[in-house]
């Protein structure tokens, strides 16, 4: 049977006008599917319906398990298809145009109409499925001819994939995330406009970095624009700015101020006369950072590391040297120290704290998407109404709060509720404001972006904010045992709430078996499983064995650590008769 490039246009055109939803899942083998679509699902469905081939779906064993994704289209184009330039693809009916997903661009897939101008695609929430002009002015990485398909082509040259071609140059005035970031007062103007529209671009520093790119994507999603993280005429118009951006004089001054050095040595630490031994300096030795107190005490904060989740990040982790310091100066969790206050709950939470990071009170990382995670329970900064924000609230009730964190205050928010605020010379910034963002991988999330930015102002560098906050929190642990007790009390309260909720959501869970309850707590605390998965495990013949399988083998080490700690509790009888 002979297949034509025009076949995919005919199939796809029958869906013009149907709805687009980012991340929509489409059964490729359903010829009657009428939406919703996203770009890669639409392209893969068209290819399957027109040619019977699975393309751009991760090379699954069968069509039922296919997961179309623009990144798979890009990889399949290189391994299965015939690579051509996207400029040539615009003149070939049915040729695919692919924008590869990178740290700076959300991926996309479309089919060329063949007129050097138009594409058929599921473009975005504001567009749906349709045929759209001006394709040549948009950002593409490569063109592709699918295997086994006959195309009407003129003279074309096979494409050579160079790194620069993956991030296609755009006309003057466009902004996107690239290795050598766009910088200038016009980026300040953009960042201010994004914040005015309710999305957080990170620091107003005139640098088009990862947080600004994520904010652009968030704004595009909210406005129903094509979500590509690129600033062009349509996005600029929606931001009520002119294209190209013309900065105001005040934005030029903001940019000049932002360029001034703000490294660790430039941070002014609070110094009081109340006898507290406070942090006064940060010292860098190669990739590691150390805090120094007024008395001369020096301890290691952490070491710079690179990490990739939904984007490439740089942050602090604690290796062997830092762990040695944290154990010596700040201590590790010992349940017997807290039994008088929390009874058997002190023993119940111990396995999870050991699995989190050895139960170290000063455990720290600033390298993943949570921006800042601290404490034996690994309190994360990004979660509204839980974790680190609860700990900071309680810390501010302590007598020494004004000495360690004089810039933080509990203050009424816009709704009159008392929330954690940053006091900048009388200007109060609500750090508990919940902001919806679109992550670089396209997933939506509601998070405490302002708190994250306060604690870690840049996800791609080690900055003064994360060093200062980490050093001061660690030093507070050294000087006041109450800070450790607060970590435990907050975690136990959270554990009780999670398990109480699980009793409602999980069939067969009554809290009478402490081992089962402990597995469920750890699964929920880490987030490695759902209520439905837990229910299925409890309905099996081997309940505990099935719970251990949730998250295996990805979290194999944690699960084995947890199992070992649970068995120790079983042997010493500390939780005999305990029910949650």
N, C-alpha and C positions, 0 to 999 in steps of 0.2 A: 504493500500500500504506500502510495506517495503522499507525503505531508508537505503542505505549503506554509510559508511564513504568514500568509494572509489568514490561515485557519484560526490562529490564536486571536487575531483582531476580530474576526467574526464571532467567535465564542465570547470574548470579553465584552464586545459591544452590546450583547444581549443583556448585560447587567448595568448599563448606563443609568444613572440616577439613583442607584441603591446606596444604602447607608455605609459609612466608614466608622469603625471603632478601633482604636489602637489596641493591638493585641488580640483581636477577634480570632477565634478558632474556627476553621472551616474544614468540613469533611471533603477531601479532594475527590472522592469517588461518588459524590452526590451531584448528579447533573441538574437537579432541581433546586439547588441552594440559591437563595435570593438575598443573602446578606444576613448580618453585617460582615464587612470585610476589613482586613488591613492590607497594606500594600503587598507584602510577601505572600500572604495567604491567597490573595487574589491572583497574583502572577502564577503561583504554583498550581492553583485550581485550573486556571486557563490552560497551562501547559499540559496538565493531566487530561483535561477534557478534550483538548485539541489533538494531542499526540500520544496519550496513554503512558507518558513517562513522568516519573517523580523527579523533579528538578528543584533545587534550592530548598530542600527539606531535610538536610542532614543525613542523606543516604540511609533512610530507615529500612528495616527488613520488609515492611509492608506498608501499604498506604494508610492503614488505620493508625499507625504510630508516627506518621509524618509530622514534622514541626517546622513549617516554613519560616524562614528568617532571612533578612537581607544579607547577613554575613554568610549564610549557606549558599545563597545565590552567587556571591562573589567567589567563594571557594569552589563551587561546582563549575562556574565559568572557567576557572583556571585549569580544572582537572578533567572536565567532561566536554565542555563546549569549545567553541572557536572564538578566541579573544580578538576583538577589533576595537578600534577607537570609538568613543561614544559619538564623535562627530560623524564618522561613517555610519554608525548605527541609525542616526537620525534620517538617513536616506533609504533605509531598508525596511519595508513593511514587516512587522512582527519581530524585528530584532529587539533584544532586551537591552535596556539602559539600566546600569546598576551604580548606585552610590554605596560604596563600602562603609560599614559602620566603623568609626574610629573614635578616639577620645574626643575629637572635635566635631564629629558629624553623626547624626542619626542616619542609619542606612535607609535605602529606598530602592524600589524596583518599578520599572514601567516598560511598556512596549511601544516601539516607534510606529507611527502611522506611515512613515516613509516620505513625508513631504518636507523634511529638513526643519521641521518646526514643531510638530504636534506629537503628543504621547497619549496612550490609553493606560489608565492607571486608577487605583484606589488611592486618592491623593491625601485626604485628610478629612477631619470632621466637618469642615465648612464646605468641602467640595464633593465628598462621596466618590462614586465611580463615574468617570467621564473621560472625554477627550479634551486635552488642554493644550493651548498654544504656548509659545515662548520657551520651549524646552531647551533651546540653545543658550539661554541666559541663566539656566539653573546649574546646580553643582552635580556633576557625574564623575565617576571614577573610570568606568570602562563600558564598552559594548560587548554583546555576546550573541553568537548564533548557536541555537540549540542543536545537539547532535541528531542526525537523521532527518533533518528538515531542509527542504529546498527553498531558498530565498531568492528573490529578484534583486540582484545586486549589480552595481556598477563596478568600477575599479576600486578595490579596497586593499588595504595593506594590513597584515596581521599586526596586532598591537604588541608592543613590548612593555611589560609592566615595570615601570620604574617607580620608586617610592614617591616621587613628586606627583605622579599621575593619580595616586590614590587620593590625594588631597588636591583636587583640581583648582587651579587659580581662578578666582572670580574677578569681575570688573572692579574698578576703583570704587571705594565707598562701602563695599561689603566687609563684614567682620565675621570671623569664625575662630574657633580654637585651633591654634597651630603651635608647633614647637617653639618658634620664636614669636611670642605672644604679641598681638596688637597692643600698643600702649599709647596713651595720650589723653588730653582733656576731653576729646570727643567720646572716649570710653567712659569717662566720669559722667558725662551727660547721659549716656545710655544707662549706666548703673543706677543713677538717680531716678530716671524714668521708670525703670523696672521696679524699683522699690516703691515708687508712688503708685504703681499698678498692683501692689500687693504681693510681689514675688521677691525673694531675697537673692541679690546678686553677690553676696559676700561683702568683703570690705570695699568701700568706695575709694579705690586706689588707682583707677585709670588703667588697669591691666585686665585684658580679656582672658581671664583664666577659667579653670574648670567650673567654679561656682557661678560665674557669670554666664558661661555657656549653658549650664543646667537651668539657670533662671530664664534664659531666652527660650529654651525648650518648654519650660513650664508655662511661660506666657503664651507661646504659640499654641500649646494644647488647650489652654483656657479660652483662647480666642477662636479656636477652630481653624487655625492656620496650618500650613504644612509644617510638621514638627521635624526640623532639620538642625536646630541650634545655630542657624546662620542669620545674621542681620542683613536683610535686604530691604527693598522699597516697601513691600507689603507689611513686614513686621514693624518697620519704622513708622509707617502710617498708623498702624494700630496703637503704637506708643505715643501718638500725637507729636512726633518729631518730624523734622524735614530730612530728606535724603539728598546727598550725604549729610551726616550729622554735623551741625555747626555748633561748637561748644560756646558756652557763655564765659564771660571773663572770670566769674567766680569759680567756674569749673577748672579754668586754667590754674588758678591759685591752689585749688584742692589737689590737683595733679602734682604741682610743684612741691606741696607739703608732703604728699604721699611718697615722693621720691627720696625724702630724707631718710638716712639709715635708722632702722628700728630693730636692730639685732639685740641679742640678749643683754649685752653690756649697756645698752641705752635704756633698759627698763629701770624705772625708779621704784625700788621696793620700799614699803612702809617701814619706818623706824620709829619706835615709841620708847618712852622712858618708864614703862610699867614693868620692866624686868624680864620680859619675854625675849628669848633668843630667836630672833626672826631672821629669815633669809635676806641677805644683802647683795648677793651677786650670783651670776651664773658663769661658769668656766667651761670652755669647750676644749677638749683634747681629741684631735682627729674627728671621728664621727660620734663621740660620746660627750655627754653634758653632765656637769656636776653643779650642785648647789652649795653655796657657802653661807654660813650664818654669822651673826655678829660676834659670836664667841670663837669662831674659827672652825667650827664643826663642818666637815665637808662630806657630802654623800652623793652617790651617783643617781641621776634621774633616769637616764636611759640612753639608748644609742639610735642613731638615725637608720631607718630601713625603708626599702621600697616594698609596696604591696599593691596588688591589683585585684579589685573586686568588680565594681561597675565602672571603674576608671583607674588610671595609674596614679598612685598616691605615694606620699612620703610622710613618715611620722616616726614616733618614738616607740621602741620596744625595749624590754628589759631582758638582757642576756644573763649569762652566769655571774658576771661581776655585779650587775645591778641587783640581781636576786640575792647575792651574798650580803650586799649593803642593806637591802630591805628587810632581810631576816634578822640581821644584827641590830639595826636601829629601830625598826618599826614593828617587828614581831610577826608571828603567824597565828592563825586561829587555833585555839585549844578549847574544846568544849567544856572542860572542867572549870575553866575560868569564868564561865557564864551560866553555869547550872543554877547558882543561887538566884539569878535574875530571871532566867527563862525556863527552868526545869528541864524536862526531857527534850524540849524543842531545841535546846542547845546541842544535843547529840544528833537529833534528827537532821539538821541542816549541814552537819559536818561533811558527809560524803560529797555533797554538791560543791561546797566551798573548796574542798581538796581538788575536785575535778576542774573547777574554774581556773585554778592557777596556784595550787598548793596552799590555799587559804591565806595568802600574804595580804596583810592589810594595806600595803602600799603598792599593790599590783597596778600596773599602768600600761595602757597602749593608746596611741593617738594616730594610728596608721590606717584604720579601716573606716567604713562609711559612717560609723557612730561619732567620729571626730575625736571623742575623748571618753575613755572608759577607765574607771578607777575603783579600787577597793577590793577586798576579799570576795564580795559577791559580784564583782565586775559590773558596777553600776554604769550604764551607758548614758551619754548626754542627749541622744536624739529622741528619746521616747517621751511624749507628753504625759504628765501626771504620774510618772513612775521613775524608778531607778535614780540616776544622779541628781535630778532636780529635787527629789524628796530629801536626799542626803544634804544637799546644800541648804535647803530650808532649815533643817534641824541644826546644822552647824552655825547658822546665823543667830540661833538662840543662845549660844554659848557666850560666856563672858569675854573671851578673847577674840570674838569675831571681828570687831572693829580694828584690831591690830593686824590680824592675818589677811582679811579681805575688806579694807575700809571702803572700797568702791561698790560693794554690794549692799542692797537694802531691800527689806520687804516694804512694798509700796502699793497703793491702790492702782489697779489697771483700769482700762477704759470702761469696764463693767462694774467697777467699785470693789472688786475682789482684791485681797492682799496677795500679791505674787512677787517673785524674785525680780528685782530690777537692778540694772547697772546705772549708777549715779555718775554722770559726767558733768561735774560742776553745776549741779542743780537741774540738769536735763536727765529725766529718768527714762530708761529704755527697758521695756517689759521683756525679760529673757524667757518668759513662759508663753509668749505668743506662739500659737500653733500655726505654722505656715505649710501650705501644700506645695510640694515641689515635684518636678519630674526628674528622676535620676538619669544619669547618662545612658543607662540601658533602656530608657523609655518607661520604666515602671513609676507609678505615682506613689508618693509617700507623704504623710503628714508628720512633721517633725519640729523640734525646737531649734530652728535655724539660727536664731539670734544667740541662744545659749551656746550652740556649737561654735559659732563665729567668735564669741567672746573667749571661749576656752581654747580655740584652735582656729586662728584667722585664715589660714591657708592650708588646703589639703595636699598641696604639692611641695611645701617647704617646711622646715623646722623653724617656727617663728617664736618671737618673744612671748606671745600670749600663752601657748601651750607649755613653754618652759617655766614661765612664772607661775601659772596656775598649778602645774604639777609639783613644782618645788615647794610652794606654800602649803598645798594640801598634805604632802608627805611630811613636811616639818611640823605641821600641826599635830599629826599623829604621834610624832616623837615627843611632843611637849605636853600632850593632854590625852590621857587614856579614855576620856569620855568620847572622843572622836571614834574610837574603835567600837565602843559599846553601841554607838548610834548606827554604825554599819550593820551590826547584828540585829538590833531591834527593828530596823527598817526591813531587813531581809526576812526576818521571821514574820512580820506583819504581812509582807507581800506573799510569803509562802502560804500562810493561812488563807488569804484571799483567793489565791490560785486554786488551792485544793477545795475550798468551799464552792467555787464556781465549777470545778471539775465534777463534784458530786451531782450537780444539776445537769451537766452536759454529757457526762460519760455513763452509759448504761453499765451497771454491774459494779460501780465503784462506791463503796460506803465508808472508806477510811478506816476500817477495822484492822486491816493488814498493813502494818507500817512499812514493810518492804515494798509492797505494791504502791503505796502512797509516795514513798521516796522516789521510786522510778518515775512516777507521773510528775512529781514536782520538778525533777531534773529535766525531763522532756519539755515541760512547759516553760521552765526558766530559760533554757537554752534556745527554745523555739525550734527544735529539730523534728517535731511531730504535731499532728492535729488531734482534735478531740475524736474525730472519726477513726483515726489510726489507733488511738488509745482504746476506744470502744471495741474495735475489731480484735485487738490483742487480749482484752479481758474476756472476750467471748470464746477464745481459743482454749484448747485443752491444757496448754502450758502458758499460763498468763504471764509469769515473770519472764520466761524465755522469749515470748513474743514481744514484750515491752523492750527487751534488750535489743531486739532486731530493728527497732525504729531508729533510723539514722545510721545503721551499719551498712557498709564499712566506712563511710565518710568520717564518722566520729568514733572509730574503733578504739583509739587510745583513751578517749574520755570515758567511753562506756566500760572499758576494762578497769579503769581507775575507780569508777563509781562502784562497780561490782565488788572490787576488792575491799573498799571502805565499808560497804554494806555488810560484807561477810565478817569484818572485824567487829562491827556493832552487834551482829548476831552472836558471835562467840563470847563477847564480854557481857552480854545481857543488859546493856544500858537502856534498851528500848522495850524490855519485857512489859507487856500490858499496855503499851502506848497506842493510842488511837488519835487520828486527826479529825 
